[in-house]
Amino acid sequence: MAEKILYKPAYLAEVLEEVTEKFYFKAEFPKKKRNPDDTLNYIQKFEGRPLTGYQLEDLILALGDKPSDAVVKALSARVTNRIMGLLWAYFQYDYKNVYVLLLLTDISRKYNANLFDISNGHLIFTEDFLTHPIESVLDMTKNADIREFIKEYGIIENSPYWRDLLTYLFMNSTPDTIRENFGLLYHFINVSEKLPDEVFVHYMESFDALEYSTEVNLLLIQKLGLPGSFKEGGEKDFWEQHSPEIRRKILNWHKLHNMNLHLEQKKFALYTNYLEDIQEVVFERRNKLLKIMFKLFAIVDNCDDSSVSVYFANPNEVKDVESIDPEVIHVSSKDFMVSKTDDLIMTLSVFGINRMYTKEMLDILLGKATDYRKD
């Protein structure tokens, strides 16, 4: 609520404590611990007398238990911007409370609740909203910036309503809406102790490998590890609980991400054609080598040299490769196609006509094309 105070004399500390008990932002209101018993007794003893603002606030805090008719009547009879703002804040921490819903429904019928201003937005206490406080928001946020919606309506971050609303929206929104809100999805995952499974599945099923959010996927991998790996402190069997298709998608995205980061773009465009055939992509920072591992061979790329890559017929040898020097390699993909020359190590170029030779060579090695060189 206030900036950190480095020096507080004892007397000032007492004053500040007293002030913060009496004055607070609406977002802090549901967390306050006040005793409404005195106000409840006051109502029963002096029914009909006017209530102070503090007494009305005490009554709102009494809504968690079954309130008396006098409590509901007192709140409903004196509706102000301040009270509506506090009710909105309280609602977000206890939005399934039937007594809160009944009170707000009664208010919305007596007054036009949409006209109340809560300083940072507008209230949406329509009967449709109060009947379906989560589901009714879906159409309101279609293809929209959900952050702006949250800001406009004063929705309190990390309140139960905020968490349940975002869970529902991110598990039901269209891909376009999710794409528009990748930043909010990242934030939601980052602050959540446990990512709602329905949100994760809907996100993974909504996009192809090239369409995912880099930031969201890196955060998922940071929290959960990759399929087949154990993430210390993470959920050991998380990926195994989901479909092979989801595991395939995150692994394919990770391969694409590594290649996109470290490959020249023409190489990246060619090698993405073989995404399903690539088993692993490893970047070795110490020597700036990118190693693209296939089942029967491997390709090694020096990230400081965009001219060529190097083919290794034995993928097991690649693990120990610390550097590559294309100048000492005398067989290329062009030789493989034109001269029918094979070697255990060959250079691969993706520039000019050499791109065609490299692609044809890889297609033959992977069984995607007939090897007419043998004719």
Number of C-alpha atoms within 10 A of each C-alpha: 9 6 5 6 7 5 8 10 7 9 8 11 13 11 11 13 10 11 11 12 12 11 12 13 11 19 20 14 19 19 12 11 10 13 12 18 12 11 20 19 11 14 18 13 10 10 12 10 10 12 16 10 13 13 18 20 20 20 23 23 21 19 21 14 9 12 15 12 8 15 22 20 12 18 22 19 11 14 15 15 14 16 19 21 24 22 22 26 24 23 21 22 19 19 19 14 14 13 17 23 19 14 18 24 21 15 21 18 13 11 13 11 20 12 11 19 15 20 12 12 16 16 18 18 22 18 15 13 14 19 14 11 19 18 15 13 17 16 11 11 17 16 17 15 17 20 13 11 15 16 13 15 16 20 20 19 14 14 19 15 21 18 16 14 17 19 20 18 21 25 18 17 20 16 17 12 18 26 20 16 18 17 15 18 21 18 13 20 18 15 10 11 8 9 15 16 13 14 19 16 15 17 22 18 12 16 15 12 17 12 11 18 19 15 12 20 17 15 16 18 14 12 18 20 20 17 19 13 11 14 17 10 9 12 12 15 14 16 18 12 8 12 10 11 11 17 17 14 18 21 21 21 20 20 21 18 17 18 23 15 12 19 20 18 14 13 22 17 14 15 20 16 12 14 16 12 13 18 15 17 22 15 18 12 9 7 14 16 20 21 24 23 21 20 13 12 19 24 22 25 25 21 20 12 12 16 16 20 23 22 23 19 19 14 18 14 11 18 11 7 12 11 11 15 11 18 7 8 13 11 18 26 28 22 17 19 19 11 12 12 14 14 15 10 18 22 25 27 22 24 13 8 10 15 18 17 21 22 18 20 22 18 16 16 15 15 10 11 12 11 14 9 12 6 4
